[in-house]
């Protein structure tokens, strides 16, 4: 991955986080974080 692609992806993620907090008050980020923790626990079960 080139530096230009990494920078573009980082800016896109930061922009989406800012938009989520501006529009939804961070609800989508909180939802996805909770789902990520459930998924990590699921993966730890299969370890």
PDBQT receptor file of N, H, CA, C and O in Angstrom, charges set to zero:
ATOM      1  N   UNK A   1       0.854  -1.168   0.000  1.00  0.00    +0.000 N 
ATOM      2  CA  UNK A   1       0.000   0.000   0.000  1.00  0.00    +0.000 C 
ATOM      3  C   UNK A   1       0.900   1.232   0.000  1.00  0.00    +0.000 C 
ATOM      4  O   UNK A   1       1.833   1.339   0.796  1.00  0.00    +0.000 OA
ATOM      5  N   UNK A   2       0.610   2.128  -0.880  1.00  0.00    +0.000 N 
ATOM      6  H   UNK A   2      -0.148   2.041  -1.527  1.00  0.00    +0.000 HD
ATOM      7  CA  UNK A   2       1.417   3.335  -0.970  1.00  0.00    +0.000 C 
ATOM      8  C   UNK A   2       0.990   4.339   0.092  1.00  0.00    +0.000 C 
ATOM      9  O   UNK A   2      -0.079   4.219   0.691  1.00  0.00    +0.000 OA
ATOM     10  N   UNK A   3       1.833   5.314   0.310  1.00  0.00    +0.000 N 
ATOM     11  H   UNK A   3       2.701   5.412  -0.176  1.00  0.00    +0.000 HD
ATOM     12  CA  UNK A   3       1.523   6.352   1.293  1.00  0.00    +0.000 C 
ATOM     13  C   UNK A   3       0.280   7.145   0.890  1.00  0.00    +0.000 C 
ATOM     14  O   UNK A   3      -0.509   7.556   1.742  1.00  0.00    +0.000 OA
ATOM     15  N   UNK A   4       0.119   7.351  -0.386  1.00  0.00    +0.000 N 
ATOM     16  H   UNK A   4       0.759   7.017  -1.077  1.00  0.00    +0.000 HD
ATOM     17  CA  UNK A   4      -1.028   8.129  -0.871  1.00  0.00    +0.000 C 
ATOM     18  C   UNK A   4      -2.345   7.397  -0.587  1.00  0.00    +0.000 C 
ATOM     19  O   UNK A   4      -3.330   8.014  -0.182  1.00  0.00    +0.000 OA
ATOM     20  N   UNK A   5      -2.354   6.091  -0.801  1.00  0.00    +0.000 N 
ATOM     21  H   UNK A   5      -1.554   5.589  -1.131  1.00  0.00    +0.000 HD
ATOM     22  CA  UNK A   5      -3.567   5.303  -0.531  1.00  0.00    +0.000 C 
ATOM     23  C   UNK A   5      -3.845   5.261   0.964  1.00  0.00    +0.000 C 
ATOM     24  O   UNK A   5      -4.994   5.399   1.385  1.00  0.00    +0.000 OA
ATOM     25  N   UNK A   6      -2.808   5.073   1.766  1.00  0.00    +0.000 N 
ATOM     26  H   UNK A   6      -1.875   4.961   1.424  1.00  0.00    +0.000 HD
ATOM     27  CA  UNK A   6      -2.977   5.038   3.220  1.00  0.00    +0.000 C 
ATOM     28  C   UNK A   6      -3.512   6.366   3.734  1.00  0.00    +0.000 C 
ATOM     29  O   UNK A   6      -4.388   6.387   4.599  1.00  0.00    +0.000 OA
ATOM     30  N   UNK A   7      -3.003   7.457   3.220  1.00  0.00    +0.000 N 
ATOM     31  H   UNK A   7      -2.291   7.440   2.517  1.00  0.00    +0.000 HD
ATOM     32  CA  UNK A   7      -3.476   8.777   3.630  1.00  0.00    +0.000 C 
ATOM     33  C   UNK A   7      -4.931   8.983   3.227  1.00  0.00    +0.000 C 
ATOM     34  O   UNK A   7      -5.716   9.523   4.007  1.00  0.00    +0.000 OA
ATOM     35  N   UNK A   8      -5.297   8.564   2.033  1.00  0.00    +0.000 N 
ATOM     36  H   UNK A   8      -4.659   8.125   1.400  1.00  0.00    +0.000 HD
ATOM     37  CA  UNK A   8      -6.674   8.704   1.573  1.00  0.00    +0.000 C 
ATOM     38  C   UNK A   8      -7.628   7.879   2.447  1.00  0.00    +0.000 C 
ATOM     39  O   UNK A   8      -8.707   8.351   2.808  1.00  0.00    +0.000 OA
ATOM     40  N   UNK A   9      -7.231   6.656   2.781  1.00  0.00    +0.000 N 
ATOM     41  H   UNK A   9      -6.355   6.272   2.488  1.00  0.00    +0.000 HD
ATOM     42  CA  UNK A   9      -8.071   5.830   3.642  1.00  0.00    +0.000 C 
ATOM     43  C   UNK A   9      -8.200   6.424   5.039  1.00  0.00    +0.000 C 
ATOM     44  O   UNK A   9      -9.289   6.427   5.613  1.00  0.00    +0.000 OA
ATOM     45  N   UNK A  10      -7.105   6.922   5.584  1.00  0.00    +0.000 N 
ATOM     46  H   UNK A  10      -6.221   6.919   5.118  1.00  0.00    +0.000 HD
ATOM     47  CA  UNK A  10      -7.148   7.537   6.911  1.00  0.00    +0.000 C 
ATOM     48  C   UNK A  10      -8.053   8.759   6.917  1.00  0.00    +0.000 C 
ATOM     49  O   UNK A  10      -8.840   8.941   7.846  1.00  0.00    +0.000 OA
ATOM     50  N   UNK A  11      -7.953   9.591   5.901  1.00  0.00    +0.000 N 
ATOM     51  H   UNK A  11      -7.314   9.443   5.146  1.00  0.00    +0.000 HD
ATOM     52  CA  UNK A  11      -8.808  10.775   5.815  1.00  0.00    +0.000 C 
ATOM     53  C   UNK A  11     -10.275  10.393   5.645  1.00  0.00    +0.000 C 
ATOM     54  O   UNK A  11     -11.158  11.061   6.185  1.00  0.00    +0.000 OA
ATOM     55  N   UNK A  12     -10.539   9.324   4.900  1.00  0.00    +0.000 N 
ATOM     56  H   UNK A  12      -9.822   8.781   4.462  1.00  0.00    +0.000 HD
ATOM     57  CA  UNK A  12     -11.918   8.865   4.723  1.00  0.00    +0.000 C 
ATOM     58  C   UNK A  12     -12.491   8.377   6.042  1.00  0.00    +0.000 C 
ATOM     59  O   UNK A  12     -13.635   8.691   6.370  1.00  0.00    +0.000 OA
ATOM     60  N   UNK A  13     -11.719   7.616   6.802  1.00  0.00    +0.000 N 
ATOM     61  H   UNK A  13     -10.790   7.360   6.535  1.00  0.00    +0.000 HD
ATOM     62  CA  UNK A  13     -12.194   7.107   8.088  1.00  0.00    +0.000 C 
ATOM     63  C   UNK A  13     -12.432   8.260   9.058  1.00  0.00    +0.000 C 
ATOM     64  O   UNK A  13     -13.457   8.300   9.739  1.00  0.00    +0.000 OA
ATOM     65  N   UNK A  14     -11.505   9.178   9.121  1.00  0.00    +0.000 N 
ATOM     66  H   UNK A  14     -10.672   9.145   8.568  1.00  0.00    +0.000 HD
ATOM     67  CA  UNK A  14     -11.664  10.327  10.018  1.00  0.00    +0.000 C 
ATOM     68  C   UNK A  14     -12.869  11.162   9.604  1.00  0.00    +0.000 C 
ATOM     69  O   UNK A  14     -13.627  11.623  10.457  1.00  0.00    +0.000 OA
ATOM     70  N   UNK A  15     -13.051  11.356   8.306  1.00  0.00    +0.000 N 
ATOM     71  H   UNK A  15     -12.435  10.981   7.613  1.00  0.00    +0.000 HD
ATOM     72  CA  UNK A  15     -14.209  12.112   7.821  1.00  0.00    +0.000 C 
ATOM     73  C   UNK A  15     -15.524  11.434   8.165  1.00  0.00    +0.000 C 
ATOM     74  O   UNK A  15     -16.491  12.100   8.537  1.00  0.00    +0.000 OA
ATOM     75  N   UNK A  16     -15.565  10.111   8.044  1.00  0.00    +0.000 N 
ATOM     76  H   UNK A  16     -14.780   9.570   7.742  1.00  0.00    +0.000 HD
ATOM     77  CA  UNK A  16     -16.786   9.392   8.395  1.00  0.00    +0.000 C 
ATOM     78  C   UNK A  16     -17.061   9.447   9.892  1.00  0.00    +0.000 C 
ATOM     79  O   UNK A  16     -18.217   9.546  10.305  1.00  0.00    +0.000 OA
ATOM     80  N   UNK A  17     -16.028   9.385  10.696  1.00  0.00    +0.000 N 
ATOM     81  H   UNK A  17     -15.089   9.305  10.360  1.00  0.00    +0.000 HD
ATOM     82  CA  UNK A  17     -16.215   9.506  12.145  1.00  0.00    +0.000 C 
ATOM     83  C   UNK A  17     -16.737  10.891  12.525  1.00  0.00    +0.000 C 
ATOM     84  O   UNK A  17     -17.635  11.018  13.358  1.00  0.00    +0.000 OA
ATOM     85  N   UNK A  18     -16.173  11.914  11.914  1.00  0.00    +0.000 N 
ATOM     86  H   UNK A  18     -15.443  11.811  11.237  1.00  0.00    +0.000 HD
ATOM     87  CA  UNK A  18     -16.633  13.282  12.183  1.00  0.00    +0.000 C 
ATOM     88  C   UNK A  18     -18.086  13.443  11.737  1.00  0.00    +0.000 C 
ATOM     89  O   UNK A  18     -18.888  14.056  12.442  1.00  0.00    +0.000 OA
ATOM     90  N   UNK A  19     -18.425  12.898  10.577  1.00  0.00    +0.000 N 
ATOM     91  H   UNK A  19     -17.773  12.400  10.004  1.00  0.00    +0.000 HD
ATOM     92  CA  UNK A  19     -19.802  12.989  10.089  1.00  0.00    +0.000 C 
ATOM     93  C   UNK A  19     -20.755  12.241  11.011  1.00  0.00    +0.000 C 
ATOM     94  O   UNK A  19     -21.863  12.714  11.264  1.00  0.00    +0.000 OA
ATOM     95  N   UNK A  20     -20.345  11.090  11.512  1.00  0.00    +0.000 N 
ATOM     96  H   UNK A  20     -19.445  10.706  11.306  1.00  0.00    +0.000 HD
ATOM     97  CA  UNK A  20     -21.193  10.329  12.425  1.00  0.00    +0.000 C 
ATOM     98  C   UNK A  20     -21.452  11.114  13.699  1.00  0.00    +0.000 C 
ATOM     99  O   UNK A  20     -22.591  11.190  14.159  1.00  0.00    +0.000 OA
ATOM    100  N   UNK A  21     -20.413  11.698  14.272  1.00  0.00    +0.000 N 
ATOM    101  H   UNK A  21     -19.488  11.637  13.899  1.00  0.00    +0.000 HD
ATOM    102  CA  UNK A  21     -20.603  12.466  15.502  1.00  0.00    +0.000 C 
ATOM    103  C   UNK A  21     -21.427  13.725  15.253  1.00  0.00    +0.000 C 
ATOM    104  O   UNK A  21     -22.169  14.159  16.135  1.00  0.00    +0.000 OA
ATOM    105  N   UNK A  22     -21.309  14.313  14.074  1.00  0.00    +0.000 N 
ATOM    106  H   UNK A  22     -20.707  13.960  13.358  1.00  0.00    +0.000 HD
ATOM    107  CA  UNK A  22     -22.070  15.525  13.765  1.00  0.00    +0.000 C 
ATOM    108  C   UNK A  22     -23.541  15.214  13.525  1.00  0.00    +0.000 C 
ATOM    109  O   UNK A  22     -24.410  15.983  13.937  1.00  0.00    +0.000 OA
ATOM    110  N   UNK A  23     -23.831  14.099  12.865  1.00  0.00    +0.000 N 
ATOM    111  H   UNK A  23     -23.125  13.474  12.531  1.00  0.00    +0.000 HD
ATOM    112  CA  UNK A  23     -25.211  13.796  12.479  1.00  0.00    +0.000 C 
ATOM    113  C   UNK A  23     -25.917  12.941  13.528  1.00  0.00    +0.000 C 
ATOM    114  O   UNK A  23     -27.051  13.237  13.906  1.00  0.00    +0.000 OA
ATOM    115  N   UNK A  24     -25.256  11.884  14.000  1.00  0.00    +0.000 N 
ATOM    116  H   UNK A  24     -24.335  11.643  13.694  1.00  0.00    +0.000 HD
ATOM    117  CA  UNK A  24     -25.908  10.912  14.879  1.00  0.00    +0.000 C 
ATOM    118  C   UNK A  24     -25.445  10.969  16.321  1.00  0.00    +0.000 C 
ATOM    119  O   UNK A  24     -25.945  10.218  17.158  1.00  0.00    +0.000 OA
ATOM    120  N   UNK A  25     -24.520  11.827  16.623  1.00  0.00    +0.000 N 
ATOM    121  H   UNK A  25     -24.113  12.438  15.943  1.00  0.00    +0.000 HD
ATOM    122  CA  UNK A  25     -24.000  11.871  17.973  1.00  0.00    +0.000 C 
ATOM    123  C   UNK A  25     -23.138  10.664  18.310  1.00  0.00    +0.000 C 
ATOM    124  O   UNK A  25     -22.973  10.332  19.484  1.00  0.00    +0.000 OA
ATOM    125  N   UNK A  26     -22.589  10.005  17.300  1.00  0.00    +0.000 N 
ATOM    126  H   UNK A  26     -22.723  10.275  16.346  1.00  0.00    +0.000 HD
ATOM    127  CA  UNK A  26     -21.707   8.874  17.513  1.00  0.00    +0.000 C 
ATOM    128  C   UNK A  26     -22.405   7.541  17.681  1.00  0.00    +0.000 C 
ATOM    129  O   UNK A  26     -21.770   6.566  18.082  1.00  0.00    +0.000 OA
ATOM    130  N   UNK A  27     -23.675   7.471  17.391  1.00  0.00    +0.000 N 
ATOM    131  H   UNK A  27     -24.191   8.264  17.065  1.00  0.00    +0.000 HD
ATOM    132  CA  UNK A  27     -24.436   6.229  17.572  1.00  0.00    +0.000 C 
ATOM    133  C   UNK A  27     -23.941   5.103  16.660  1.00  0.00    +0.000 C 
ATOM    134  O   UNK A  27     -23.842   3.958  17.101  1.00  0.00    +0.000 OA
ATOM    135  N   UNK A  28     -23.636   5.404  15.422  1.00  0.00    +0.000 N 
ATOM    136  H   UNK A  28     -23.716   6.334  15.064  1.00  0.00    +0.000 HD
ATOM    137  CA  UNK A  28     -23.171   4.370  14.495  1.00  0.00    +0.000 C 
ATOM    138  C   UNK A  28     -21.803   3.841  14.915  1.00  0.00    +0.000 C 
ATOM    139  O   UNK A  28     -21.535   2.645  14.810  1.00  0.00    +0.000 OA
ATOM    140  N   UNK A  29     -20.948   4.733  15.387  1.00  0.00    +0.000 N 
ATOM    141  H   UNK A  29     -21.166   5.705  15.471  1.00  0.00    +0.000 HD
ATOM    142  CA  UNK A  29     -19.628   4.306  15.855  1.00  0.00    +0.000 C 
ATOM    143  C   UNK A  29     -19.756   3.406  17.073  1.00  0.00    +0.000 C 
ATOM    144  O   UNK A  29     -19.066   2.391  17.169  1.00  0.00    +0.000 OA
ATOM    145  N   UNK A  30     -20.615   3.760  17.988  1.00  0.00    +0.000 N 
ATOM    146  H   UNK A  30     -21.176   4.585  17.910  1.00  0.00    +0.000 HD
ATOM    147  CA  UNK A  30     -20.842   2.949  19.182  1.00  0.00    +0.000 C 
ATOM    148  C   UNK A  30     -21.410   1.584  18.808  1.00  0.00    +0.000 C 
ATOM    149  O   UNK A  30     -20.994   0.568  19.364  1.00  0.00    +0.000 OA
ATOM    150  N   UNK A  31     -22.354   1.550  17.875  1.00  0.00    +0.000 N 
ATOM    151  H   UNK A  31     -22.693   2.375  17.423  1.00  0.00    +0.000 HD
ATOM    152  CA  UNK A  31     -22.937   0.286  17.422  1.00  0.00    +0.000 C 
ATOM    153  C   UNK A  31     -21.873  -0.612  16.807  1.00  0.00    +0.000 C 
ATOM    154  O   UNK A  31     -21.787  -1.794  17.141  1.00  0.00    +0.000 OA
ATOM    155  N   UNK A  32     -21.062  -0.057  15.909  1.00  0.00    +0.000 N 
ATOM    156  H   UNK A  32     -21.131   0.903  15.638  1.00  0.00    +0.000 HD
ATOM    157  CA  UNK A  32     -20.030  -0.853  15.255  1.00  0.00    +0.000 C 
ATOM    158  C   UNK A  32     -18.958  -1.314  16.240  1.00  0.00    +0.000 C 
ATOM    159  O   UNK A  32     -18.422  -2.414  16.099  1.00  0.00    +0.000 OA
ATOM    160  N   UNK A  33     -18.644  -0.494  17.223  1.00  0.00    +0.000 N 
ATOM    161  H   UNK A  33     -19.079   0.399  17.337  1.00  0.00    +0.000 HD
ATOM    162  CA  UNK A  33     -17.663  -0.892  18.239  1.00  0.00    +0.000 C 
ATOM    163  C   UNK A  33     -18.183  -2.054  19.067  1.00  0.00    +0.000 C 
ATOM    164  O   UNK A  33     -17.439  -2.990  19.363  1.00  0.00    +0.000 OA
ATOM    165  N   UNK A  34     -19.446  -2.002  19.439  1.00  0.00    +0.000 N 
ATOM    166  H   UNK A  34     -20.050  -1.242  19.199  1.00  0.00    +0.000 HD
ATOM    167  CA  UNK A  34     -20.039  -3.116  20.193  1.00  0.00    +0.000 C 
ATOM    168  C   UNK A  34     -20.049  -4.397  19.369  1.00  0.00    +0.000 C 
ATOM    169  O   UNK A  34     -19.747  -5.469  19.893  1.00  0.00    +0.000 OA
ATOM    170  N   UNK A  35     -20.391  -4.302  18.094  1.00  0.00    +0.000 N 
ATOM    171  H   UNK A  35     -20.637  -3.431  17.669  1.00  0.00    +0.000 HD
ATOM    172  CA  UNK A  35     -20.390  -5.479  17.224  1.00  0.00    +0.000 C 
ATOM    173  C   UNK A  35     -18.972  -6.023  17.049  1.00  0.00    +0.000 C 
ATOM    174  O   UNK A  35     -18.782  -7.237  16.969  1.00  0.00    +0.000 OA
ATOM    175  N   UNK A  36     -17.980  -5.139  16.990  1.00  0.00    +0.000 N 
ATOM    176  H   UNK A  36     -18.135  -4.153  17.055  1.00  0.00    +0.000 HD
ATOM    177  CA  UNK A  36     -16.595  -5.577  16.870  1.00  0.00    +0.000 C 
ATOM    178  C   UNK A  36     -16.175  -6.366  18.109  1.00  0.00    +0.000 C 
ATOM    179  O   UNK A  36     -15.498  -7.386  17.983  1.00  0.00    +0.000 OA
ATOM    180  N   UNK A  37     -16.566  -5.913  19.307  1.00  0.00    +0.000 N 
ATOM    181  H   UNK A  37     -17.117  -5.084  19.409  1.00  0.00    +0.000 HD
ATOM    182  CA  UNK A  37     -16.215  -6.631  20.532  1.00  0.00    +0.000 C 
ATOM    183  C   UNK A  37     -16.877  -7.998  20.583  1.00  0.00    +0.000 C 
ATOM    184  O   UNK A  37     -16.263  -8.962  21.041  1.00  0.00    +0.000 OA
ATOM    185  N   UNK A  38     -18.116  -8.101  20.122  1.00  0.00    +0.000 N 
ATOM    186  H   UNK A  38     -18.615  -7.319  19.750  1.00  0.00    +0.000 HD
ATOM    187  CA  UNK A  38     -18.790  -9.396  20.072  1.00  0.00    +0.000 C 
ATOM    188  C   UNK A  38     -18.059 -10.320  19.098  1.00  0.00    +0.000 C 
ATOM    189  O   UNK A  38     -17.888 -11.506  19.378  1.00  0.00    +0.000 OA
ATOM    190  N   UNK A  39     -17.633  -9.787  17.970  1.00  0.00    +0.000 N 
ATOM    191  H   UNK A  39     -17.772  -8.823  17.742  1.00  0.00    +0.000 HD
ATOM    192  CA  UNK A  39     -16.913 -10.586  16.985  1.00  0.00    +0.000 C 
ATOM    193  C   UNK A  39     -15.562 -11.059  17.519  1.00  0.00    +0.000 C 
ATOM    194  O   UNK A  39     -15.162 -12.198  17.279  1.00  0.00    +0.000 OA
ATOM    195  N   UNK A  40     -14.866 -10.193  18.237  1.00  0.00    +0.000 N 
ATOM    196  H   UNK A  40     -15.190  -9.268  18.432  1.00  0.00    +0.000 HD
ATOM    197  CA  UNK A  40     -13.576 -10.573  18.809  1.00  0.00    +0.000 C 
ATOM    198  C   UNK A  40     -13.761 -11.677  19.844  1.00  0.00    +0.000 C 
ATOM    199  O   UNK A  40     -12.959 -12.609  19.898  1.00  0.00    +0.000 OA
ATOM    200  N   UNK A  41     -14.796 -11.588  20.660  1.00  0.00    +0.000 N 
ATOM    201  H   UNK A  41     -15.448 -10.830  20.617  1.00  0.00    +0.000 HD
ATOM    202  CA  UNK A  41     -15.081 -12.654  21.618  1.00  0.00    +0.000 C 
ATOM    203  C   UNK A  41     -15.416 -13.957  20.902  1.00  0.00    +0.000 C 
ATOM    204  O   UNK A  41     -15.032 -15.031  21.364  1.00  0.00    +0.000 OA
ATOM    205  N   UNK A  42     -16.121 -13.876  19.788  1.00  0.00    +0.000 N 
ATOM    206  H   UNK A  42     -16.433 -13.003  19.412  1.00  0.00    +0.000 HD
ATOM    207  CA  UNK A  42     -16.430 -15.055  18.994  1.00  0.00    +0.000 C 
ATOM    208  C   UNK A  42     -15.162 -15.691  18.449  1.00  0.00    +0.000 C 
ATOM    209  O   UNK A  42     -15.008 -16.912  18.481  1.00  0.00    +0.000 OA
ATOM    210  N   UNK A  43     -14.257 -14.862  17.952  1.00  0.00    +0.000 N 
ATOM    211  H   UNK A  43     -14.382 -13.870  17.926  1.00  0.00    +0.000 HD
ATOM    212  CA  UNK A  43     -12.998 -15.390  17.436  1.00  0.00    +0.000 C 
ATOM    213  C   UNK A  43     -12.144 -15.978  18.552  1.00  0.00    +0.000 C 
ATOM    214  O   UNK A  43     -11.451 -16.972  18.334  1.00  0.00    +0.000 OA
ATOM    215  N   UNK A  44     -12.178 -15.392  19.725  1.00  0.00    +0.000 N 
ATOM    216  H   UNK A  44     -12.741 -14.585  19.901  1.00  0.00    +0.000 HD
ATOM    217  CA  UNK A  44     -11.398 -15.910  20.860  1.00  0.00    +0.000 C 
ATOM    218  C   UNK A  44     -11.926 -17.279  21.279  1.00  0.00    +0.000 C 
ATOM    219  O   UNK A  44     -11.163 -18.107  21.777  1.00  0.00    +0.000 OA
ATOM    220  N   UNK A  45     -13.204 -17.526  21.088  1.00  0.00    +0.000 N 
ATOM    221  H   UNK A  45     -13.824 -16.853  20.683  1.00  0.00    +0.000 HD
ATOM    222  CA  UNK A  45     -13.788 -18.824  21.418  1.00  0.00    +0.000 C 
ATOM    223  C   UNK A  45     -13.174 -19.928  20.563  1.00  0.00    +0.000 C 
ATOM    224  O   UNK A  45     -12.943 -21.036  21.048  1.00  0.00    +0.000 OA
ATOM    225  N   UNK A  46     -12.908 -19.627  19.287  1.00  0.00    +0.000 N 
ATOM    226  H   UNK A  46     -13.096 -18.727  18.893  1.00  0.00    +0.000 HD
ATOM    227  CA  UNK A  46     -12.377 -20.623  18.367  1.00  0.00    +0.000 C 
ATOM    228  C   UNK A  46     -10.866 -20.776  18.481  1.00  0.00    +0.000 C 
ATOM    229  O   UNK A  46     -10.283 -21.630  17.814  1.00  0.00    +0.000 OA
ATOM    230  N   UNK A  47     -10.244 -19.993  19.286  1.00  0.00    +0.000 N 
ATOM    231  H   UNK A  47     -10.718 -19.299  19.828  1.00  0.00    +0.000 HD
ATOM    232  CA  UNK A  47      -8.794 -20.065  19.459  1.00  0.00    +0.000 C 
ATOM    233  C   UNK A  47      -8.429 -21.232  20.259  1.00  0.00    +0.000 C 
ATOM    234  O   UNK A  47      -7.246 -21.461  20.512  1.00  0.00    +0.000 OA
TER     235      UNK A  47
